[in-house]
Amino acid sequence: MVDDERRVLIDALKQSQAADGSWRFPFETGISTDAYMIILLRTLGIHDEPLIQALVERIESRQDPNGAWKLFADEGDGNVTATTEAYYALLYSGYRKKNDPHMQKAKARILEMGGLERVHLFTKVMLALTGQHPWPRRFPLPLEFFLLPPSFPLNMYDLSVYGRANMIPLLVAAERRYSRRTAKSPDLSDLVVSRNDWRLPESRSLWSYIKRSLIGLPDQLHHAAEQRAVRYMLDHIEPDGTLYSYFSSTFLLIFALLALGYPKDDPYIQRAIRGLRSLRTEIDGHTHMQYTTASVWNTALASYALQEAGVPLTDRTIEKANRYLLSRQHIRYGDWAVHNPYGIPGGWGFSDVNTMNPDVDDTTAALRAIRRAAAKETAFRHAWDRANQWLFSMQNDDGGFAAFEKNVGKRFWRYLPIEGAEFLLMDPSTADLTGRTLEYFGTFARLTKDHPAVARAVDWLLDHQEADGSWYGRWGICYVYGTWAAVTGLSAVGVPIDHPAMQKAVHWLLSIQNADGGWGESCKSDGAKTYVPLGASTPVHTAWALDALIAAAERPTAEMKAGVRALIRLLRHPDWTASYPAGQGMAGAFYIHYHSYRYIFPLLALAHYEQKFGPFVD
């Protein structure tokens, strides 16, 4: 049973590999990017009708019978932000009218959920940029903030790189109160429930004092801040024309440049549009605009999983995958070097075109994939050595590991009156990154908890275990993800199975196992900051939980065998749970369905079971 399923997964991965050795599974994030692409093209007068019509069809395919759109299946009656974005885009496309029955139902749901006033901050920004909503009087973060040097207690490099990438172009456009309507702009005024101005609350903290000090500064200083913002944006454009390869930051870049007086046919703007178009993918016969590509991440994970499942290094699939990874190792310095001035480039990024924004998780994933090649070939050995040096240099002062940068987790930012500030502006140590880094150190670098850097990371994890025995995972859904990463990491560096933290984690995982033997967690967990059951098992959550139990056991248990049976059943008879989001970017706003995960993580769990316990005996 296990052998058969493993071969099916191996074959599926091999057959889906691209010619260049990568895996280009879609990075699916709902309909927001589809809607924004329609709105952007119409705003700029770009008449790409085949693309617009295709996006209209996909957006409509995701509408619920009650007229709303959701971010995930069990969200409830709908999401006001997603529904507003879809409604606006469908109207702006020109192919749908307000009196269409499904549009009338969408409008009714928007009004029932609170109207335009209830949409997310970024959607309000998009509405302001396109003339559908007034700008607030001011943002709590003035543009002059970006002039403060890194030595200042609060400065632009204390924001996460994702925060910088989005906030800089946003503030450029906001400071100029830029707005662009066209003859085709729909009228959304009938979605307003309250006529109150959009106001962001003032912060009554140290930042209020800093902000008041900056606002009265001379015009020359404001101009200097604007110029620095422009320089930052242009210096961080990737080879494909996107800003950091993110859809949202590139969308904002285009409007920031327009606000500064750049014509819409300016080369920077045209390259940015081409870059966004390159994010197009096909899912179930529908066109989707990806938020970014996940090619490096998918390729590193797939190569590693295949090797764990017994595919040899000499197999053409592995050779091609690892050559692709070698070509994507970073040699450029990025913003990460501000807080890590002695580090040398050597990490990997997430997307195919990422050249300056490496992250810890992709780096350890790539290192797992090339570990055998590094023992046989000089080029891979050099890559291995450089990446390990970079990885060690990225450990935070608190002992944990973050995603993109070092020591960028000041708690102050979560009190700034910006929705999602905790996720948008901060990049602190997390259980998932720290656990997965420990798993790499222990399994592949052969380090134990006695190594000073490893010991500090272990201490951080033990200090951040939840009272119920779980860990919160920042980049996945959510507590199952974090607990899997922590348990496998602690086990890999020699924390014994009978350690109280390990036993609490195992007890928690068993306490949430479903009656069918699997596991499933709701996306609601991230907002609630506590585990919320999905009410059904998913293949990815089941694989994560099973892999954690395997790492924390000396012999197979009845619960573990039930998990294996559930996993195989979920793979052989997929339902809606197969496409349930397993990743997150921002609680309540941004969820990710990784199409590669339903192959990679089940394959890893099954391979690890047989490596440790031998053939599965039911």
VEXGU-485650 format. One record per residue (C-alpha): residue in one letter; x, y, z. Coordinates in steps of 0.5 Angstrom, whole numbers, padded with zeros to 4 digits, always signed. Layout:
% residues N
AXYZ ...
***
This chain:
% residues 618
M+0000+0000+0000 V+0005+0005+0002 D+0010+0003-0003 D+0005+0004-0009 E+0003+0010-0006 R+0010+0013-0006 R+0011+0010-0013 V+0005+0014-0015 L+0008+0021-0012 I+0015+0020-0015 D+0012+0019-0022 A+0007+0025-0021 L+0013+0029-0019 K+0018+0027-0025 Q+0012+0028-0030 S+0011+0035-0028 Q+0018+0038-0028 A+0020+0043-0033 A+0025+0043-0038 D+0030+0047-0034 G+0030+0043-0028 S+0025+0047-0024 W+0018+0045-0022 R+0013+0051-0023 F+0007+0049-0019 P+0002+0055-0019 F+0003+0059-0013 E-0005+0060-0012 T-0008+0066-0007 G-0015+0067-0009 I-0018+0072-0013 S-0015+0078-0011 T-0009+0079-0016 D-0014+0077-0022 A-0018+0083-0020 Y-0012+0088-0019 M-0010+0086-0026 I-0016+0087-0029 I-0017+0094-0025 L-0009+0096-0027 L-0010+0094-0034 R-0017+0098-0035 T-0014+0104-0031 L-0008+0104-0036 G-0012+0104-0042 I-0009+0097-0044 H-0014+0093-0048 D-0011+0086-0047 E-0018+0083-0048 P-0017+0076-0048 L-0013+0076-0041 I-0019+0081-0038 Q-0024+0076-0041 A-0020+0070-0038 L-0019+0073-0031 V-0027+0075-0031 E-0028+0068-0032 R-0024+0065-0026 I-0026+0070-0021 E-0034+0068-0023 S-0032+0061-0022 R-0030+0062-0015 Q-0036+0066-0013 D-0041+0062-0008 P-0048+0061-0009 N-0050+0067-0004 G-0046+0072-0008 A-0040+0073-0004 W-0032+0070-0005 K-0028+0067+0001 L-0021+0067+0002 F-0022+0059+0005 A-0028+0054+0005 D-0030+0055+0012 E-0029+0062+0012 G-0037+0063+0013 D-0041+0067+0009 G-0036+0071+0005 N-0030+0076+0006 V-0032+0083+0005 T-0025+0085+0002 A-0025+0079-0003 T-0032+0080-0005 T-0031+0088-0006 E-0025+0087-0010 A-0028+0081-0015 Y-0035+0086-0016 Y-0030+0092-0017 A-0026+0088-0022 L-0032+0085-0026 L-0035+0092-0027 Y-0029+0095-0029 S-0028+0089-0034 G-0034+0092-0038 Y-0036+0085-0039 R-0041+0085-0033 K-0046+0090-0031 K-0049+0092-0024 N-0056+0089-0026 D-0053+0082-0027 P-0056+0077-0022 H-0050+0075-0019 M-0047+0082-0019 Q-0053+0084-0015 K-0052+0078-0010 A-0045+0080-0009 K-0047+0088-0008 A-0052+0085-0003 R-0047+0081+0001 I-0042+0087+0001 L-0047+0092+0004 E-0049+0086+0009 M-0042+0085+0011 G-0041+0093+0012 G-0039+0096+0005 L-0033+0099+0003 E-0031+0102+0010 R-0030+0094+0012 V-0025+0092+0007 H-0018+0091+0008 L-0013+0097+0008 F-0009+0095+0002 T-0016+0095-0002 K-0018+0102+0001 V-0011+0104-0002 M-0013+0101-0009 L-0019+0104-0009 A-0016+0111-0007 L-0011+0110-0013 T-0017+0109-0018 G-0021+0114-0015 Q-0026+0110-0012 H-0025+0112-0004 P-0022+0119-0001 W-0015+0118+0001 P-0014+0119+0009 R-0011+0126+0011 R-0005+0122+0013 F-0002+0116+0014 P+0001+0114+0021 L+0008+0113+0018 P+0011+0120+0014 L+0015+0119+0008 E+0021+0123+0012 F+0021+0117+0016 F+0025+0114+0010 L+0031+0119+0011 L+0033+0116+0018 P+0039+0113+0018 P+0040+0105+0021 S+0043+0108+0027 F+0037+0111+0029 P+0032+0107+0034 L+0027+0107+0029 N+0029+0107+0021 M+0026+0104+0015 Y+0031+0098+0016 D+0027+0096+0022 L+0021+0094+0018 S+0021+0087+0015 V+0023+0087+0007 Y+0016+0086+0005 G+0014+0092+0009 R+0019+0096+0006 A+0017+0094-0001 N+0010+0095+0000 M+0010+0101+0004 I+0015+0105+0000 P+0011+0106-0006 L+0005+0106-0002 L+0007+0112+0002 V+0010+0116-0005 A+0003+0115-0008 A-0001+0117-0002 E+0003+0123+0000 R+0001+0126-0007 R-0006+0123-0006 Y-0005+0121-0013 S-0012+0118-0016 R-0013+0116-0023 R-0020+0115-0026 T-0022+0113-0033 A-0028+0113-0038 K-0029+0106-0036 S-0029+0107-0028 P-0035+0104-0025 D-0039+0108-0019 L-0038+0104-0013 S-0041+0110-0009 D-0047+0105-0007 L-0043+0101-0003 V-0041+0106+0002 V-0045+0105+0008 S-0043+0110+0012 R-0041+0117+0009 N-0035+0118+0015 D-0028+0120+0012 W-0023+0114+0012 R-0019+0116+0018 L-0013+0112+0021 P-0013+0113+0028 E-0007+0117+0031 S-0002+0113+0035 R-0001+0115+0042 S+0006+0113+0043 L+0013+0115+0042 W+0012+0114+0035 S+0007+0120+0035 Y+0013+0125+0038 I+0017+0122+0032 K+0012+0124+0027 R+0010+0130+0030 S+0017+0132+0029 L+0018+0130+0022 I+0011+0133+0019 G+0013+0140+0020 L+0020+0139+0017 P+0022+0144+0010 D+0020+0142+0003 Q+0027+0140+0001 L+0027+0135+0007 H+0021+0132+0004 H+0023+0132-0003 A+0030+0129-0001 A+0025+0123+0002 E+0021+0122-0004 Q+0028+0122-0008 R+0031+0117-0003 A+0024+0113-0004 V+0025+0113-0012 R+0032+0111-0011 Y+0030+0105-0007 M+0024+0103-0011 L+0029+0103-0018 D+0035+0099-0014 H+0030+0094-0012 I+0027+0092-0019 E+0028+0085-0021 P+0030+0083-0028 D+0023+0081-0030 G+0021+0089-0028 T+0018+0087-0022 L+0019+0090-0015 Y+0022+0084-0011 S+0018+0080-0015 Y+0011+0081-0011 F+0005+0083-0015 S+0003+0088-0009 S+0009+0092-0009 T+0010+0092-0017 F+0002+0094-0017 L+0004+0100-0012 L+0011+0101-0016 I+0007+0103-0022 F+0002+0108-0019 A+0008+0111-0015 L+0011+0112-0021 L+0005+0115-0024 A+0004+0120-0018 L+0011+0122-0019 G+0010+0124-0026 Y+0012+0118-0030 P+0008+0117-0036 K+0005+0110-0037 D+0009+0109-0043 D+0016+0110-0039 P+0020+0104-0039 Y+0020+0102-0032 I+0012+0102-0032 Q+0012+0098-0038 R+0017+0093-0036 A+0013+0092-0029 I+0007+0091-0033 R+0011+0085-0037 G+0013+0083-0030 L+0006+0082-0028 R+0004+0079-0034 S+0009+0074-0033 L+0006+0071-0027 R+0000+0068-0031 T-0001+0061-0030 E-0007+0056-0031 I-0011+0052-0026 D-0016+0048-0028 G-0017+0051-0034 H-0017+0058-0031 T-0012+0064-0032 H-0010+0066-0025 M-0005+0072-0024 Q+0000+0069-0019 Y+0002+0073-0013 T+0010+0071-0014 T+0013+0065-0017 A+0015+0059-0012 S+0020+0056-0017 V+0026+0055-0013 W+0022+0053-0007 N+0018+0048-0010 T+0024+0045-0014 A+0028+0045-0007 L+0023+0041-0004 A+0021+0037-0009 S+0029+0035-0011 Y+0029+0033-0003 A+0023+0029-0003 L+0025+0025-0009 Q+0032+0024-0006 E+0029+0022+0001 A+0024+0017-0003 G+0030+0013-0006 V+0031+0017-0013 P+0039+0017-0014 L+0043+0023-0015 T+0045+0020-0022 D+0037+0020-0024 R+0036+0026-0029 T+0031+0029-0025 I+0035+0030-0019 E+0041+0032-0024 K+0037+0038-0027 A+0033+0040-0021 N+0040+0041-0017 R+0043+0045-0023 Y+0037+0049-0023 L+0038+0051-0016 L+0045+0052-0017 S+0044+0057-0022 R+0039+0061-0017 Q+0044+0062-0011 H+0045+0069-0010 I+0051+0073-0011 R+0048+0080-0010 Y+0048+0083-0003 G+0041+0085-0001 D+0037+0089+0005 W+0039+0083+0009 A+0046+0086+0010 V+0044+0092+0013 H+0043+0088+0020 N+0048+0083+0018 P+0054+0087+0015 Y+0059+0081+0016 G+0055+0076+0012 I+0057+0074+0005 P+0052+0073+0000 G+0050+0065-0001 G+0043+0064+0000 W+0037+0062-0004 G+0030+0066-0005 F+0023+0064-0007 S+0022+0066-0014 D+0025+0064-0020 V+0027+0071-0021 N+0029+0073-0014 T+0036+0076-0014 M+0037+0080-0008 N+0032+0077-0003 P+0034+0071+0000 D+0031+0067+0006 V+0033+0062+0011 D+0027+0057+0009 D+0029+0057+0002 T+0036+0056+0003 T+0036+0050+0008 A+0031+0047+0003 A+0036+0048-0003 L+0042+0045+0002 R+0038+0039+0003 A+0037+0038-0004 I+0044+0039-0006 R+0047+0035+0000 R+0049+0029-0004 A+0052+0033-0010 A+0056+0037-0005 A+0060+0031-0003 K+0062+0029-0010 E+0062+0036-0014 T+0066+0042-0013 A+0061+0047-0016 F+0056+0044-0011 R+0061+0044-0005 H+0063+0051-0006 A+0055+0053-0006 W+0054+0049+0000 D+0060+0052+0004 R+0057+0059+0002 A+0050+0058+0004 N+0052+0055+0011 Q+0056+0061+0012 W+0050+0066+0010 L+0045+0061+0014 F+0049+0062+0021 S+0050+0069+0020 M+0043+0070+0020 Q+0041+0067+0027 N+0038+0073+0031 D+0041+0075+0037 D+0035+0072+0041 G+0037+0065+0038 G+0032+0064+0033 F+0031+0065+0026 A+0027+0069+0022 A+0025+0069+0014 F+0029+0075+0011 E+0033+0079+0015 K+0036+0079+0022 N+0034+0082+0028 V+0028+0085+0025 G+0022+0084+0030 K+0021+0090+0034 R+0014+0089+0038 F+0013+0097+0037 W+0011+0096+0030 R+0005+0092+0032 Y+0002+0098+0035 L+0002+0102+0029 P-0005+0103+0027 I-0004+0099+0020 E-0008+0093+0019 G-0004+0087+0019 A+0002+0091+0022 E+0004+0085+0026 F+0005+0081+0019 L+0007+0086+0014 L+0012+0090+0018 M+0015+0085+0023 D+0020+0079+0021 P+0021+0076+0028 S+0024+0069+0030 T+0019+0064+0029 A+0018+0057+0031 D+0017+0054+0024 L+0023+0058+0021 T+0027+0056+0027 G+0025+0049+0027 R+0026+0047+0020 T+0033+0050+0021 L+0035+0046+0027 E+0032+0040+0023 Y+0037+0042+0017 F+0043+0043+0022 G+0042+0036+0025 T+0040+0032+0020 F+0045+0035+0014 A+0050+0039+0018 R+0051+0033+0023 L+0050+0038+0029 T+0047+0037+0036 K+0044+0041+0041 D+0051+0042+0044 H+0053+0046+0038 P+0053+0054+0041 A+0049+0056+0035 V+0044+0050+0036 A+0043+0051+0043 R+0041+0058+0043 A+0036+0056+0038 V+0034+0050+0042 D+0033+0055+0048 W+0029+0059+0044 L+0024+0054+0041 L+0023+0051+0048 D+0022+0058+0051 H+0016+0059+0046 Q+0012+0053+0046 E+0005+0054+0047 A+0002+0052+0054 D-0002+0046+0050 G+0004+0043+0047 S+0004+0046+0040 W+0008+0052+0037 Y+0005+0057+0032 G+0008+0057+0025 R+0008+0064+0022 W+0008+0062+0015 G+0004+0056+0015 I-0003+0054+0017 C-0001+0054+0023 Y+0000+0050+0030 V+0000+0044+0026 Y+0005+0047+0022 G+0009+0050+0027 T+0009+0044+0032 W+0011+0039+0026 A+0017+0044+0025 A+0019+0044+0032 V+0019+0037+0034 T+0023+0035+0027 G+0028+0040+0029 L+0029+0039+0036 S+0029+0031+0035 A+0034+0032+0029 V+0039+0036+0034 G+0039+0030+0039 V+0033+0033+0044 P+0031+0026+0047 I+0024+0023+0045 D+0022+0023+0053 H+0024+0031+0054 P+0018+0034+0057 A+0017+0039+0051 M+0017+0033+0046 Q+0012+0029+0050 K+0007+0035+0051 A+0008+0036+0043 V+0006+0029+0042 H+0000+0029+0047 W-0003+0035+0043 L-0002+0032+0036 L-0006+0026+0038 S-0011+0030+0042 I-0013+0033+0035 Q-0013+0027+0031 N-0019+0026+0027 A-0023+0020+0028 D-0021+0018+0021 G-0014+0018+0023 G-0012+0025+0019 W-0011+0032+0021 G-0014+0038+0019 E-0013+0046+0021 S-0017+0052+0020 C-0014+0058+0017 K-0018+0061+0022 S-0013+0059+0027 D-0008+0065+0025 G-0013+0070+0027 A-0016+0067+0033 K-0008+0066+0036 T-0011+0059+0038 Y-0012+0052+0034 V-0018+0052+0031 P-0020+0045+0028 L-0022+0045+0020 G-0027+0039+0022 A-0024+0035+0016 S-0017+0032+0015 T-0013+0035+0009 P-0007+0031+0006 V-0002+0036+0008 H-0004+0037+0015 T-0004+0030+0016 A+0003+0029+0013 W+0006+0034+0017 A+0003+0031+0024 L+0005+0024+0022 D+0012+0026+0020 A+0012+0030+0027 L+0010+0023+0030 I+0015+0019+0027 A+0021+0024+0029 A+0018+0023+0036 A+0017+0016+0037 E+0022+0009+0037 R+0017+0005+0034 P+0010+0006+0030 T+0004+0007+0034 A-0003+0005+0033 E-0005+0013+0032 M+0001+0013+0027 K-0001+0007+0023 A-0008+0011+0023 G-0005+0017+0020 V-0002+0013+0014 R-0008+0010+0012 A-0012+0016+0013 L-0006+0020+0008 I-0007+0014+0003 R-0014+0015+0003 L-0014+0022+0002 L-0009+0022-0004 R-0013+0017-0007 H-0020+0020-0006 P-0018+0027-0006 D-0024+0032-0005 W-0024+0040-0003 T-0019+0039+0003 A-0014+0037-0003 S-0014+0045-0005 Y-0015+0048+0002 P-0009+0053+0004 A-0003+0051+0007 G+0001+0057+0007 Q-0001+0064+0010 G+0002+0071+0008 M-0002+0075+0013 A-0008+0073+0018 G-0015+0074+0015 A-0012+0077+0009 F-0007+0073+0005 Y-0007+0065+0004 I-0004+0060+0000 H-0005+0054-0004 Y+0001+0051-0006 H+0000+0046-0011 S+0006+0042-0010 Y+0005+0040-0003 R+0000+0035-0004 Y+0006+0031-0007 I+0012+0033-0003 F+0010+0033+0004 P+0006+0026+0004 L+0012+0023+0000 L+0017+0025+0005 A+0012+0023+0011 L+0012+0016+0008 A+0019+0016+0006 H+0021+0018+0013 Y+0016+0012+0016 E+0020+0007+0012 Q+0027+0009+0013 K+0025+0009+0021 F+0021+0003+0022 G+0021-0001+0015 P+0016-0003+0011 F+0009-0001+0013 V+0005-0007+0016 D-0002-0006+0017 
***
